[in-house]
């Protein structure tokens, strides 16, 4: 998940607003970011609920 988040930051870093991000490169960066967000959501479903609500991080 962290790798996907880092890639989203990379893909969106050079744009001054969301419209330019959406329209750039025939939406290549936008679509890549959307797919990464979907992957993050899918991976999030696999995390144990106990871990999600835990306040203790090792």
Backbone as XML, in Angstrom:
<?xml version="1.0"?>
<chain id="A" units="angstrom">
  <residue number="1" name="UNK">
    <atom name="N" x="0.817" y="-1.188" z="0.000"/>
    <atom name="CA" x="0.000" y="0.000" z="0.000"/>
    <atom name="C" x="0.867" y="1.259" z="0.000"/>
  </residue>
  <residue number="2" name="UNK">
    <atom name="N" x="1.949" y="1.231" z="0.735"/>
    <atom name="CA" x="2.817" y="2.408" z="0.780"/>
    <atom name="C" x="3.417" y="2.712" z="-0.592"/>
  </residue>
  <residue number="3" name="UNK">
    <atom name="N" x="3.757" y="1.682" z="-1.325"/>
    <atom name="CA" x="4.307" y="1.883" z="-2.669"/>
    <atom name="C" x="3.270" y="2.542" z="-3.572"/>
  </residue>
  <residue number="4" name="UNK">
    <atom name="N" x="2.031" y="2.108" z="-3.474"/>
    <atom name="CA" x="0.960" y="2.696" z="-4.276"/>
    <atom name="C" x="0.752" y="4.164" z="-3.922"/>
  </residue>
  <residue number="5" name="UNK">
    <atom name="N" x="0.799" y="4.482" z="-2.647"/>
    <atom name="CA" x="0.645" y="5.869" z="-2.201"/>
    <atom name="C" x="1.788" y="6.726" z="-2.741"/>
  </residue>
  <residue number="6" name="UNK">
    <atom name="N" x="3.003" y="6.202" z="-2.671"/>
    <atom name="CA" x="4.157" y="6.935" z="-3.192"/>
    <atom name="C" x="4.014" y="7.199" z="-4.684"/>
  </residue>
  <residue number="7" name="UNK">
    <atom name="N" x="3.537" y="6.214" z="-5.426"/>
    <atom name="CA" x="3.349" y="6.390" z="-6.868"/>
    <atom name="C" x="2.294" y="7.452" z="-7.159"/>
  </residue>
  <residue number="8" name="UNK">
    <atom name="N" x="1.224" y="7.477" z="-6.385"/>
    <atom name="CA" x="0.189" y="8.507" z="-6.576"/>
    <atom name="C" x="0.793" y="9.889" z="-6.372"/>
  </residue>
  <residue number="9" name="UNK">
    <atom name="N" x="1.616" y="10.042" z="-5.348"/>
    <atom name="CA" x="2.286" y="11.328" z="-5.129"/>
    <atom name="C" x="3.172" y="11.688" z="-6.327"/>
  </residue>
  <residue number="10" name="UNK">
    <atom name="N" x="3.882" y="10.724" z="-6.856"/>
    <atom name="CA" x="4.753" y="10.976" z="-8.010"/>
    <atom name="C" x="3.922" y="11.371" z="-9.228"/>
  </residue>
  <residue number="11" name="UNK">
    <atom name="N" x="2.850" y="10.627" z="-9.506"/>
    <atom name="CA" x="2.032" y="10.879" z="-10.688"/>
    <atom name="C" x="1.316" y="12.223" z="-10.633"/>
  </residue>
  <residue number="12" name="UNK">
    <atom name="N" x="1.045" y="12.728" z="-9.434"/>
    <atom name="CA" x="0.269" y="13.963" z="-9.305"/>
    <atom name="C" x="1.100" y="15.186" z="-8.927"/>
  </residue>
  <residue number="13" name="UNK">
    <atom name="N" x="2.373" y="15.011" z="-8.683"/>
    <atom name="CA" x="3.216" y="16.082" z="-8.136"/>
    <atom name="C" x="3.364" y="17.298" z="-9.046"/>
  </residue>
  <residue number="14" name="UNK">
    <atom name="N" x="3.387" y="17.112" z="-10.330"/>
    <atom name="CA" x="3.698" y="18.205" z="-11.249"/>
    <atom name="C" x="2.492" y="19.029" z="-11.689"/>
  </residue>
  <residue number="15" name="UNK">
    <atom name="N" x="1.355" y="18.804" z="-11.112"/>
    <atom name="CA" x="0.137" y="19.485" z="-11.564"/>
    <atom name="C" x="-0.318" y="20.507" z="-10.542"/>
  </residue>
  <residue number="16" name="UNK">
    <atom name="N" x="-0.684" y="21.672" z="-11.037"/>
    <atom name="CA" x="-1.071" y="22.756" z="-10.135"/>
    <atom name="C" x="-2.527" y="22.679" z="-9.686"/>
  </residue>
  <residue number="17" name="UNK">
    <atom name="N" x="-3.352" y="21.912" z="-10.397"/>
    <atom name="CA" x="-4.736" y="21.728" z="-9.952"/>
    <atom name="C" x="-5.293" y="20.418" z="-10.507"/>
  </residue>
  <residue number="18" name="UNK">
    <atom name="N" x="-6.456" y="20.043" z="-10.006"/>
    <atom name="CA" x="-7.033" y="18.745" z="-10.364"/>
    <atom name="C" x="-7.457" y="18.661" z="-11.827"/>
  </residue>
  <residue number="19" name="UNK">
    <atom name="N" x="-7.866" y="19.771" z="-12.405"/>
    <atom name="CA" x="-8.291" y="19.742" z="-13.809"/>
    <atom name="C" x="-7.113" y="19.438" z="-14.734"/>
  </residue>
  <residue number="20" name="UNK">
    <atom name="N" x="-5.989" y="20.074" z="-14.482"/>
    <atom name="CA" x="-4.800" y="19.800" z="-15.295"/>
    <atom name="C" x="-4.320" y="18.367" z="-15.091"/>
  </residue>
  <residue number="21" name="UNK">
    <atom name="N" x="-4.428" y="17.882" z="-13.875"/>
    <atom name="CA" x="-4.068" y="16.482" z="-13.591"/>
    <atom name="C" x="-4.978" y="15.535" z="-14.362"/>
  </residue>
  <residue number="22" name="UNK">
    <atom name="N" x="-6.279" y="15.830" z="-14.357"/>
    <atom name="CA" x="-7.265" y="14.978" z="-15.027"/>
    <atom name="C" x="-7.046" y="14.952" z="-16.541"/>
  </residue>
  <residue number="23" name="UNK">
    <atom name="N" x="-6.730" y="16.071" z="-17.128"/>
    <atom name="CA" x="-6.642" y="16.177" z="-18.578"/>
    <atom name="C" x="-5.265" y="15.835" z="-19.151"/>
  </residue>
  <residue number="24" name="UNK">
    <atom name="N" x="-4.251" y="15.778" z="-18.320"/>
    <atom name="CA" x="-2.886" y="15.557" z="-18.814"/>
    <atom name="C" x="-2.698" y="14.163" z="-19.403"/>
  </residue>
  <residue number="25" name="UNK">
    <atom name="N" x="-1.871" y="14.086" z="-20.417"/>
    <atom name="CA" x="-1.461" y="12.799" z="-21.018"/>
    <atom name="C" x="-2.639" y="11.891" z="-21.353"/>
  </residue>
  <residue number="26" name="UNK">
    <atom name="N" x="-3.696" y="12.494" z="-21.870"/>
    <atom name="CA" x="-4.910" y="11.726" z="-22.204"/>
    <atom name="C" x="-5.393" y="10.930" z="-20.994"/>
  </residue>
  <residue number="27" name="UNK">
    <atom name="N" x="-5.318" y="11.538" z="-19.836"/>
    <atom name="CA" x="-5.760" y="10.986" z="-18.550"/>
    <atom name="C" x="-4.906" y="9.824" z="-18.048"/>
  </residue>
  <residue number="28" name="UNK">
    <atom name="N" x="-3.725" y="9.670" z="-18.590"/>
    <atom name="CA" x="-2.855" y="8.564" z="-18.186"/>
    <atom name="C" x="-2.515" y="8.615" z="-16.700"/>
  </residue>
  <residue number="29" name="UNK">
    <atom name="N" x="-2.051" y="9.755" z="-16.217"/>
    <atom name="CA" x="-1.698" y="9.874" z="-14.795"/>
    <atom name="C" x="-2.934" y="9.698" z="-13.913"/>
  </residue>
  <residue number="30" name="UNK">
    <atom name="N" x="-4.045" y="10.291" z="-14.332"/>
    <atom name="CA" x="-5.280" y="10.187" z="-13.557"/>
    <atom name="C" x="-5.735" y="8.734" z="-13.453"/>
  </residue>
  <residue number="31" name="UNK">
    <atom name="N" x="-5.787" y="8.042" z="-14.575"/>
    <atom name="CA" x="-6.245" y="6.650" z="-14.565"/>
    <atom name="C" x="-5.307" y="5.751" z="-13.770"/>
  </residue>
  <residue number="32" name="UNK">
    <atom name="N" x="-4.019" y="5.999" z="-13.868"/>
    <atom name="CA" x="-3.063" y="5.213" z="-13.080"/>
    <atom name="C" x="-3.314" y="5.432" z="-11.595"/>
  </residue>
  <residue number="33" name="UNK">
    <atom name="N" x="-3.555" y="6.674" z="-11.207"/>
    <atom name="CA" x="-3.811" y="6.986" z="-9.796"/>
    <atom name="C" x="-5.105" y="6.362" z="-9.307"/>
  </residue>
  <residue number="34" name="UNK">
    <atom name="N" x="-6.140" y="6.410" z="-10.132"/>
    <atom name="CA" x="-7.421" y="5.796" z="-9.750"/>
    <atom name="C" x="-7.241" y="4.295" z="-9.536"/>
  </residue>
  <residue number="35" name="UNK">
    <atom name="N" x="-6.523" y="3.645" z="-10.434"/>
    <atom name="CA" x="-6.291" y="2.205" z="-10.281"/>
    <atom name="C" x="-5.495" y="1.892" z="-9.019"/>
  </residue>
  <residue number="36" name="UNK">
    <atom name="N" x="-4.544" y="2.748" z="-8.687"/>
    <atom name="CA" x="-3.790" y="2.544" z="-7.449"/>
    <atom name="C" x="-4.684" y="2.733" z="-6.225"/>
  </residue>
  <residue number="37" name="UNK">
    <atom name="N" x="-5.584" y="3.711" z="-6.272"/>
    <atom name="CA" x="-6.527" y="3.899" z="-5.160"/>
    <atom name="C" x="-7.440" y="2.690" z="-4.997"/>
  </residue>
  <residue number="38" name="UNK">
    <atom name="N" x="-7.859" y="2.104" z="-6.103"/>
    <atom name="CA" x="-8.671" y="0.879" z="-6.047"/>
    <atom name="C" x="-7.867" y="-0.249" z="-5.418"/>
  </residue>
  <residue number="39" name="UNK">
    <atom name="N" x="-6.610" y="-0.382" z="-5.810"/>
    <atom name="CA" x="-5.748" y="-1.429" z="-5.240"/>
    <atom name="C" x="-5.567" y="-1.221" z="-3.741"/>
  </residue>
  <residue number="40" name="UNK">
    <atom name="N" x="-5.398" y="0.028" z="-3.319"/>
    <atom name="CA" x="-5.271" y="0.324" z="-1.887"/>
    <atom name="C" x="-6.537" y="-0.098" z="-1.154"/>
  </residue>
  <residue number="41" name="UNK">
    <atom name="N" x="-7.686" y="0.202" z="-1.719"/>
    <atom name="CA" x="-8.957" y="-0.185" z="-1.104"/>
    <atom name="C" x="-9.103" y="-1.689" z="-0.984"/>
  </residue>
  <residue number="42" name="UNK">
    <atom name="N" x="-8.706" y="-2.406" z="-2.020"/>
    <atom name="CA" x="-8.789" y="-3.868" z="-1.987"/>
    <atom name="C" x="-7.850" y="-4.452" z="-0.934"/>
  </residue>
  <residue number="43" name="UNK">
    <atom name="N" x="-6.643" y="-3.923" z="-0.849"/>
    <atom name="CA" x="-5.691" y="-4.410" z="0.146"/>
    <atom name="C" x="-6.154" y="-4.070" z="1.560"/>
  </residue>
  <residue number="44" name="UNK">
    <atom name="N" x="-6.799" y="-2.931" z="1.707"/>
    <atom name="CA" x="-7.310" y="-2.519" z="3.015"/>
    <atom name="C" x="-8.333" y="-3.511" z="3.556"/>
  </residue>
  <residue number="45" name="UNK">
    <atom name="N" x="-9.091" y="-4.133" z="2.665"/>
    <atom name="CA" x="-10.087" y="-5.127" z="3.083"/>
    <atom name="C" x="-9.443" y="-6.349" z="3.734"/>
  </residue>
  <residue number="46" name="UNK">
    <atom name="N" x="-8.179" y="-6.602" z="3.392"/>
    <atom name="CA" x="-7.481" y="-7.783" z="3.898"/>
    <atom name="C" x="-6.864" y="-7.573" z="5.272"/>
  </residue>
  <residue number="47" name="UNK">
    <atom name="N" x="-6.816" y="-6.330" z="5.730"/>
    <atom name="CA" x="-6.212" y="-6.046" z="7.027"/>
    <atom name="C" x="-7.173" y="-6.456" z="8.134"/>
  </residue>
  <residue number="48" name="UNK">
    <atom name="N" x="-6.661" y="-7.157" z="9.102"/>
    <atom name="CA" x="-7.448" y="-7.622" z="10.237"/>
    <atom name="C" x="-8.097" y="-6.435" z="10.951"/>
  </residue>
  <residue number="49" name="UNK">
    <atom name="N" x="-9.387" y="-6.555" z="11.282"/>
    <atom name="CA" x="-10.128" y="-5.474" z="11.942"/>
    <atom name="C" x="-9.491" y="-5.074" z="13.271"/>
  </residue>
  <residue number="50" name="UNK">
    <atom name="N" x="-8.959" y="-6.049" z="13.993"/>
    <atom name="CA" x="-8.300" y="-5.767" z="15.266"/>
    <atom name="C" x="-7.104" y="-4.841" z="15.071"/>
  </residue>
  <residue number="51" name="UNK">
    <atom name="N" x="-6.373" y="-5.083" z="14.005"/>
    <atom name="CA" x="-5.209" y="-4.255" z="13.699"/>
    <atom name="C" x="-5.640" y="-2.841" z="13.286"/>
  </residue>
  <residue number="52" name="UNK">
    <atom name="N" x="-6.725" y="-2.733" z="12.539"/>
    <atom name="CA" x="-7.216" y="-1.430" z="12.091"/>
    <atom name="C" x="-7.600" y="-0.520" z="13.267"/>
  </residue>
  <residue number="53" name="UNK">
    <atom name="N" x="-8.129" y="-1.114" z="14.318"/>
    <atom name="CA" x="-8.614" y="-0.310" z="15.452"/>
    <atom name="C" x="-7.618" y="-0.222" z="16.606"/>
  </residue>
  <residue number="54" name="UNK">
    <atom name="N" x="-6.500" y="-0.904" z="16.464"/>
    <atom name="CA" x="-5.494" y="-0.905" z="17.529"/>
    <atom name="C" x="-4.783" y="0.449" z="17.597"/>
  </residue>
  <residue number="55" name="UNK">
    <atom name="N" x="-4.523" y="0.888" z="18.800"/>
    <atom name="CA" x="-3.779" y="2.140" z="18.980"/>
    <atom name="C" x="-2.287" y="1.873" z="19.187"/>
  </residue>
  <residue number="56" name="UNK">
    <atom name="N" x="-1.921" y="0.608" z="19.291"/>
    <atom name="CA" x="-0.534" y="0.230" z="19.526"/>
    <atom name="C" x="0.141" y="-0.131" z="18.213"/>
  </residue>
  <residue number="57" name="UNK">
    <atom name="N" x="1.230" y="0.545" z="17.933"/>
    <atom name="CA" x="2.012" y="0.254" z="16.719"/>
    <atom name="C" x="3.407" y="-0.164" z="17.157"/>
  </residue>
  <residue number="58" name="UNK">
    <atom name="N" x="3.851" y="-1.314" z="16.670"/>
    <atom name="CA" x="5.184" y="-1.825" z="17.019"/>
    <atom name="C" x="6.192" y="-1.445" z="15.975"/>
  </residue>
</chain>
